[in-house]
Each structure stands twice: as C-alpha cells, then as structure tokens.
Amino acid sequence: MTAASKTGASVVVVGGGVTGLSAAWWLARSGVDVLVLDKGVVGWEASGRNGGGASHYQSPLFHEEQRLWPQMDELLGYSTEYRRERLIVAVTPSQLRHYEYMADMHGELGYRVDKLDARQIREAVPLAGDNALGGIHVFFGGHANPQRTVQAYAWALQDLGGRIFQHAPVTRLIAGGGRVSAVETPRGTFTCDALVMAAGPQSGQLLEPLRVRLPLAPARAEMIVTEPAPLMAVGGVDGNGLYGRQTLRGNLAYGGGPHEWMDVGPAGPAARPSTPLLRNLAKRVAELLPKAAHLRVIRSWAGVVENTPDGRPVIDRLTSPENVTVATMSGVGFGLSPATGHAIRDLVLDGACSFTDLAKLSLARFADLPEDWREARGWTPAA
C-alpha cells in the first residue's frame, strides 16, 4: 500500500455502516491508512436501526462472530452495551417446533441451548403471558445497542488514525487497467490503492458502470420503541416473527418484516414516514409480551436494508477490478460485523479469508440470475 495523502488513502471504504466501519477498523489495526466515505451520517440506515442481535448460526462467519462479540468492548475501547444470552418465546405450536429445531442445530455446532416448557419460559420472561407455549434459552449470541456500536467502531477507527468523511456521497468510481484508482464525491476526488464497497443499496448502482452486476432489492426496515418496562434479567427476547431487545433503560425495541420494497437513488430515500407496518409490529409485540401490552409506543425508526436474491451476504474480492472488495449483508450486517470486518481485512491485504471459507458468499453465484428476478419475486415497490 502506498502512503496516504490528504486527497486519498491506501484503502477507501465506501459506506459508513457497521460493515464498512468494522472493515476500516480492522484495516487500521493492521497499520493501513483508511478513509471512510458516507453519503450521510454513519450508521444512519440499517446499521443504527435494527434489533441488535448477534447470532447467525447459518453463516460461515458464525464461529468468528461468537468468538469476537464478548471481546468487542475491550478491543474497541468503547461500550457497545453487548449482553450475552437470548430467550426465544413461542406463542404458537409451529413456532415452538421451529425454535426447538433451532436449538438442535445450535447444539450440533457445539453451543449450549436449553429447551424450556411453558412454565419455565414464563418464569424467565416476566412480561410473557399465559399464551407462551415454551421456548429456548440461548447461552451465546446475545445483543448490543446498534447506535452505541456504530459510535464505538467510528471512535475506535479514529483513535487509530482512520478518517471518516460524512455527507460525502461517492458519485463515481474512476477505473483503468483493471483497477479502481479513485472515487469522486462532491467534496473532491480521493485516490486509493484498494477499495471496499460497503454502501448498502447503493453498492450495485456504483459498481454497474464497471460492468459488475450486484443484484440487490432495497427495502424499508421499521422498528418501534415503547416506553420503559421493568428490566428483565435477560433483555434479549425474541419470538413471534420479531427481533429486538429490551434496552438498559427498559424500553422495548422491536422490528421484523414484512418488508416494504422500494427503489432508492444515490442519496437514499427522500423521506421515511411511518407506515401501517407499525400497527402490525405493535400487535405482535403485545402477543409476544402481553404484560407489556399497555405500554405506549413512543417512537419508530425506519432504515433501508439491501436484500440479495437468496438472502445471504456477498463478501468477495473481485477479479475485475481486482483491487475491489464487495460486502453487502442482506439484513444480517449488524450481528456479523466483527467477523465481517475481519474477513474484509483479510481479503484486502491477503487475498483470502484466514478463518473460514467464503465460497458460499461469492458474487459468482448470481452469474445466471435473470434480469427480471425482482419482478418474478414481487420485490418491487407498490404502485
């Protein structure tokens, strides 16, 4: 890597969400000069507006995710409010069967999960009601505060000399000779030896002029936050199709499909008004935690999450341009971010991931995807 300049860096990271920030932090830890460019404020999309979960057992990054999260406060030097363990509550027989299947899968991977009957789950989750049929107690994974975590990554990166430019949307990648040499923004042109593309829904748009096809469907990701409730011993409680947590102040913060599909331009969506999905979320939270049904919803969030056709991330170093590493996380970026940043660091500096096989996450798997894949799935904005 060449020396940095005021108008460039050894590695430019496009996107200031948790994936881009984690990658930049891992690179800075290795002594690389890094510049992060974001179109708005870091963590302003899905990275700061999610349930904070940290367990993705179906990912090749899972074991590294679990190894790193308990260490992140110490490694970063700032609090992420990470809390280990999670309880998942079933309120229908089909949910209970699914959660018990998940418990068996976790056990096969070597992680402790206890299956709980109806009485045990109601004792473990004081806000649950008589409709709780049982559930599972997951002794790993856990959750963190998305806003605190974004701040922690950003501050830790800056402590290592990394730079972050907010309100600096990348408008064009300058390429030649099979490499990207610079990026254009309204704040100027920045040169680079290597590029990390972690710009969420805008990643595909920026790569398209370089004849790189990254299929993505943007969608709104909404959450609700209630007034505080008495603190539960385990604040990470999921179920009923929801993801979320109880904050350290007692607020309940929950989200979870269905998505509102949308199209976004380079600057992102113009506005994020509340939608009828908020009523659906509130109804399902009341079903999951009936003893909290009286709580008022005091605010809501809406971020934008990018979705790949098969729902799995893309983490790949391209062959053309050969100095570009792509990372798009398809809705699981927050929890995997410690491991994702490590993997991107390895791809940028060493050309291969040191701790797992990323073949399942390669971009090549979409080589034969039809052009009308979004229309075929119905993943298009409503009229």
Secondary structure, 3 states (H helix, E strand, C coil): CCCCECCEEEEEEECCCHHHHHHHHHHHHCCCCEEEECCCCCCCCHHHCCCCECCCCCCCCHHHHHHHHHHHHHHHCCCCCCECCEEEEECCHHHHHHHHHHHHHHHHCCCCEEEEEHHHHHHHCCCCCCCCCEEEEECCCCECCHHHHHHHHHHHHHHCCCEEECCCCCCEEEEECCEEEEEEECCEEEEEEEEEECCCCHHHHHHHHHCCCCCCEEEEEEEEEECCCCCCCCCCEEECCEEEEECCCCCEEEECCCCEECCCCCCCCCCCCCCCHHHHHHHHHHHHCHHHCCCCEEEEEEEEEEECCCCCCEEEECCCCCCEEEEECCCCHHHHHHHHHHHHHHHHHHCCCCCCCCHHHCHHHHCCCCCCHHHHHCCCCCC
